[in-house]
């Protein structure tokens, strides 16, 4: 098989940069929405905002490690263990009535060769199965 031509290499690089920028923007928007929600629903103000930020960052790190470790240590590209642990933790917090399983919230996910979570199809975010 021949090597990629320069146009394809440039197009790939541009696409990767766009995805990286969109991911950063979506994570920032998600964090902003979480701050608004915590303030509006729970009355979070400046006094608890730093604790919330630290807990948010800690939860993001825990989830990322959970998924990467499941793929690396367990060799599970379908993330069966990680999904189950996430579902178990979320269920304890939100209760059965408000629980949305991983596959409905995220979509059918798997870990690719670059350790990125990829979706096979769009999920039904916030819909009950």
DACORRA-V888179 format. One line per field, one symbol per residue. ss: DSSP state (a for helix, b for strand, c for the rest). phi: phi as a letter, one per 40 degrees, with the letter a starting at -180 (. if undefined). A space follows every 50 residues. Layout:
ss = ???
phi = ???
This chain:
ss = cccccaaaaaaaaaaaaaaaaaaaaaaaaaaaaaaaaaaaaacccaaaaa aaaaaaaaaaaaaaaaaaaaaaaacccccaaaaaaaaaaaaaaacaaacc caaaacccbbbcccccbbbcccccccccc
phi = .ccccccccccccccccccccccccccccccdcccdcccccbgcbdcbcc ccdccccccccccccdccccccccgbccgdccccccccccdcccgdcbcb cdcccchcbaccccgbcbbcaccbdgccc
